[in-house]
Amino acid sequence: GIFTSIKEQILTLSQMPLRHSVVPDQPYAEMGVRMLLVENYIAFYVVDEAKREAHVLRILYNRREWQDLFSSRHE
């Protein structure tokens, strides 16, 4: 199912966490937030390069207005 697909894709971040693009909008780009697309979902994550870790911040359904939902946390 979709949960398994998302989990599998997130686990691949351990090998190449920087391969997905940074969110183009501010303040996300400045914070280094990246997007991983899995079917109709987006996983937002940041990379701690010193620890070689990816931290998933949120997973949202792609058809939602994610910019509004995400920005409410950082204003």
N, C-alpha and C positions, 0 to 999 in steps of 0.2 A: 504493500500500500504506500500511500504518500509519506507516512511517518518513516517508513523504512528507507525510502528514496532520499528524504531530507537527511536522515541520520548518516547514510552512506556517503553522501556528498560532503557533509560537514567533516566526517572523519578523514576525507582526502586532504583537508586543509593542513594536516600535520606534515604532509610532504612538500607542498608548494603553496603556502598561505598567501603569497603576494600575487598569484596569477590572476586574480579577479580584480576588476577595476574599482577604483575609489569612486564613491558617490560624487557626482559632479557639483552638487549644490553645497553652499556654505550653510551652516558651519561644519557639515559632515566631512567635506574634503579636508579641511584644516585639522580635524580630529583623526583623519586617516580611516574613516569608516568605509568598509568595502562591502560589495553586494555579491552574493552568491545566488544565482537563479536556479530554482529546482521546480520544474513544471510551472504551476501557477503561484508559486511562493517565492519570497525573497528572504534570504537569511542575511542580516546585517551583522558585520563582525569587524573587530579591530585586531591588529597583529602586534604582539609584543616581540619585537625582533631580538631583543636581548635574551629573552627566555625561549625564543622560538615557539611561541604559543599563539593560537588564534582564539579569541574570546567572542563568542556569539552574543550579540546584544539583544537581538529580537528577530523573530520570524513572523512575517506578515503575509497575508494573502495579497497577491500582486495587483488585484483590481481595486484595492482600497487606496485612499489618498494618503499614502504612507508619509509624504512630506509633512503633512499637518500633524499626524500622530507622533512622529518622531521629534519634531521641533518643540512640541509642548514640554518635553523633558528638559530642554536645554535653554530655555529663555529665562 
